[in-house]
Amino acid sequence: MAKRRNNFLASDQAKFYSGDCYFFQYSYPGDDKEEHLIGTWFGKKSVEVAKIKVEYIALREDVIL
């Protein structure tokens, strides 16, 4: 499966919607290699299927990195 990344416009950053789930990855230079912070956010009105999918993506990315 090809990686798909969406970059948000500056005006849309930090906006979270209650019906959505989000996966995020922040990469930064470490001492000897690039480091990564991976996280998820689940909207109050998000459905269980979306939550499971985002959790799967986060776990898969953690293994890859």
N, C-alpha and C positions, 0 to 999 in steps of 0.2 A: 504494500500500500504506500503510495507516495505521500510525503508530508505536505500538508496544506497549512499555511500560516496566513492569518489575516492581520494586517497592520491597521490600526485605527487612526483616524484623523485626530489631531490634538484636541479638537473640540468634543470628540466622543470618548476620549480616555477618561477612566474613572467613573463611567456611567454603567451601572449594573441594573438589569431589568428583572423583576420578581418572577417572571415566567421562564427565565433562562438559566442555564448552567454554564460555567466558564472554567476553562483550563488555562493556566498561564505559566509561562516559563521566563525567568529573568536570568540572563547569562552575564557573567562578569569575570574579569581576569583574576585568577588565583595566583598563589605563589609559584607553582610550576605548571599549571594547566588552567584552562577555562573552567570555572565553577558554574553551577546551575541551581537555581531555586525554582521548584515546581510547586504549584498550588492549585486549588480548586475553589470555586464559589458556587453555592447552590441557592438559587432564588427561592423565596418563600412559596411561590406558586409553581415551581418546576415539577415536572412529572418524574416518577421513579425510573422510567426507561432512560430518560436524559441523564439522570444522576449516575446510573450504572455505566452508561457510555463514557461520561467524563471521567469517572473513577478508573475505568479501563485504560483510557488514553493516558492519564497521569501515571499509572503504574507501568505501562509499556514504555513511556518516555524515560521514566526513572531507570529502568533496566537498560535501555539503549545508551543513556548518557553515562 
